[in-house]
Amino acid sequence: MLEIIYRDEHLIAINKPHGLLVHRSPIAADASEFALQLLRDQIGMKVNPVHRIDRKTGGILLFAFNKEVEIAMQKAFMENQVSKKYLAIVRGHTPDTEDIDYPLRKENGTLQDAFTSYTTLNRAELDIAFGKHPTSRYSLVEAVPTTGRMHQLRKHLSHIFHPIIGDRTHGCNKQNKLFLEQWEMTTMLLHASQLSFKHPVTNEEIRIEATLQPEFSRVMEIMGW
């Protein structure tokens, strides 16, 4: 059963579990469940997603009940009129705040402007040796992307040498292996925690929040947060 965290007659949002695809994809033939179909079956109504989040990312996923609202919300996302906040657990101790202004390359080779700001919410140092270091350091950050590029947060945090734990593509394989061996943890620790936008029909200011998924919460406890 999917957790529904917002619903009106035009929009519905779920707290997507880590590892669940938004919809059927030819590049993920191993998947047997999809958020789109699960939600349609659960509520007995047709919906369509108005944006995407990665399969391994947990948190807010927003759907529309009709085509007009779907198009309006997609336009709002494309024009950066939706404020997004994410929580991530990353390698190392990050600065208190930082702005990452680093263009990202599309599949066709062209560069796109990409901007992310983040704030460090907590830091931990565990008595577990890692490489040449006697301890392991981690940070909890709240990241705000003001552009919506593919894998933007994952690439940006990797670019500043604080990759997200559990990110196989852009992360640190040695850290991922440590989390697997030490805590049997394979989840990518990235969570879409908040969406804020003007409702396309009522013009109300809407803010949707999603609580952490269990594996993310378990790592928070490991860190002592």
C-alpha positions in Angstrom: 0.0 0.0 0.0 1.5 3.3 -1.1 1.5 6.2 1.5 -0.7 9.0 0.1 0.5 12.3 1.6 -1.6 14.8 -0.3 -4.8 14.6 -2.3 -7.4 17.0 -3.7 -9.6 16.7 -6.8 -6.8 17.7 -9.1 -3.6 16.3 -7.6 -2.3 13.4 -5.5 1.1 12.8 -4.0 2.7 9.7 -2.6 5.8 9.0 -0.4 7.6 6.8 -2.9 9.7 4.0 -1.4 13.4 3.8 -2.5 13.8 1.3 -5.4 10.3 1.7 -6.9 10.2 2.9 -10.5 7.8 5.7 -11.4 6.6 3.8 -14.5 7.5 1.0 -16.8 10.9 1.5 -18.5 12.8 -0.6 -21.1 16.0 0.1 -19.2 14.7 -1.6 -16.0 13.4 -4.9 -17.2 14.0 -6.4 -13.8 11.2 -4.3 -12.2 7.8 -5.9 -11.7 6.1 -3.0 -9.8 5.7 0.6 -10.7 4.4 3.6 -8.7 2.0 4.7 -11.5 0.2 1.3 -11.8 0.2 0.7 -8.0 -1.4 4.0 -7.3 -4.0 3.6 -10.1 -4.9 0.2 -8.7 -5.0 1.5 -5.1 -7.3 4.4 -5.7 -9.2 3.0 -8.7 -8.6 6.1 -10.8 -6.4 7.1 -13.7 -3.5 9.4 -12.8 -0.3 10.5 -14.5 3.0 11.7 -13.0 3.8 15.3 -13.5 7.5 14.9 -12.7 10.1 12.2 -12.2 12.4 11.1 -9.4 15.1 8.4 -9.7 14.2 4.8 -8.9 16.6 4.7 -6.0 15.4 8.1 -4.5 12.6 8.0 -2.0 10.0 10.7 -1.2 7.5 12.9 -2.8 6.1 11.9 -6.2 3.2 14.0 -7.6 0.5 12.9 -10.0 -2.4 14.7 -11.7 -6.0 13.4 -12.2 -6.5 15.1 -15.6 -4.5 16.2 -18.7 -4.9 20.0 -18.1 -3.5 19.9 -14.6 -0.8 17.4 -15.7 0.4 19.9 -18.4 0.2 22.9 -16.1 2.3 21.2 -13.4 4.8 19.9 -15.9 5.2 23.4 -17.2 5.7 24.7 -13.6 8.5 22.1 -13.0 10.2 22.9 -16.4 10.1 26.7 -15.6 11.5 26.1 -12.1 8.3 27.4 -10.4 8.3 24.5 -8.0 10.5 24.7 -5.0 12.1 21.3 -4.1 14.0 20.2 -1.1 15.9 16.9 -0.6 17.7 15.3 2.3 20.9 13.3 1.6 23.5 11.5 3.7 26.9 12.0 2.1 30.5 11.1 2.6 32.7 13.4 4.7 32.0 16.5 6.7 30.5 19.2 4.4 30.7 23.0 4.9 27.9 24.6 6.8 26.5 26.0 3.5 27.6 25.8 -0.2 26.3 26.8 -3.6 27.2 24.5 -6.5 27.2 26.2 -9.8 28.4 23.5 -12.2 27.0 22.8 -15.7 26.0 19.3 -16.5 26.3 17.5 -19.8 23.3 16.1 -21.6 23.4 12.7 -23.4 23.9 14.5 -26.7 27.0 16.3 -25.3 25.6 19.8 -24.8 26.1 21.6 -21.5 23.2 22.8 -19.3 23.4 25.3 -16.5 22.8 23.5 -13.1 22.6 25.2 -9.7 22.2 23.6 -6.3 22.5 25.1 -2.8 22.7 23.0 0.4 22.8 23.4 4.1 24.5 21.0 6.5 22.0 19.8 9.2 24.2 17.3 11.0 27.6 15.6 11.0 28.8 12.3 12.4 32.2 10.6 13.0 32.0 6.8 13.5 34.7 4.6 15.1 35.0 2.6 11.9 38.2 2.6 10.0 38.0 3.5 6.3 41.0 3.3 4.1 43.9 5.2 5.7 41.6 7.0 8.1 40.8 5.6 11.6 37.3 6.8 11.5 34.5 7.4 9.0 32.8 10.8 8.6 29.4 11.6 7.2 27.0 14.6 6.9 23.3 15.1 6.6 22.5 17.9 4.1 19.3 19.6 2.9 19.8 20.3 -0.8 17.8 22.7 -2.9 18.2 22.4 -6.7 17.0 25.5 -8.6 17.4 23.7 -11.9 16.0 20.3 -12.7 18.8 18.4 -14.5 19.0 14.6 -14.7 20.8 13.2 -11.6 21.6 16.8 -10.7 22.0 16.3 -6.9 23.9 13.1 -7.4 26.3 14.6 -9.8 26.8 17.9 -7.9 27.5 16.2 -4.6 29.9 13.9 -6.3 31.6 16.9 -8.0 32.4 18.4 -4.6 33.7 15.1 -3.3 30.8 14.4 -1.0 28.9 11.7 -2.9 25.6 10.4 -1.7 25.9 7.1 0.2 24.4 4.2 -1.8 24.8 5.9 -5.2 26.3 3.3 -7.4 26.6 5.4 -10.5 28.0 8.7 -9.2 29.0 7.7 -5.7 31.9 6.0 -3.9 32.0 2.2 -4.4 34.2 1.7 -1.4 31.8 3.5 0.9 28.9 1.6 -0.6 30.7 -1.6 0.1 31.3 -0.5 3.7 27.6 0.1 4.2 26.7 -3.2 2.7 29.2 -5.2 4.8 28.8 -3.2 8.0 25.0 -2.6 8.0 23.5 -4.6 5.1 22.4 -1.3 3.6 22.1 -0.9 -0.2 19.6 2.0 -0.3 20.6 5.3 -1.9 20.3 7.9 0.9 18.5 10.6 -1.1 15.0 11.6 -0.1 12.6 14.1 -1.8 11.4 15.8 1.4 9.4 18.8 0.3 7.6 20.4 -2.7 6.1 23.9 -2.7 4.2 25.4 -5.6 1.1 27.4 -6.6 -1.8 25.2 -7.3 -2.6 25.3 -11.0 -6.4 25.5 -10.4 -7.0 27.1 -7.1 -3.9 29.3 -7.0 -3.3 28.3 -3.4 0.2 28.0 -2.1 0.7 24.2 -1.6 3.5 22.6 0.5 3.8 18.9 0.6 6.2 17.1 3.0 7.3 13.4 3.1 8.7 11.6 6.1 11.8 9.5 5.8 11.6 5.9 4.5 12.7 3.2 7.0 16.1 2.5 5.6 17.0 6.2 5.7 15.7 6.4 9.2 17.8 3.4 10.2 21.0 5.1 9.0 20.0 8.3 10.8 20.0 6.2 14.0 23.4 4.6 13.2 24.8 8.1 12.8 23.3 9.2 16.2 21.0 11.8 14.6 
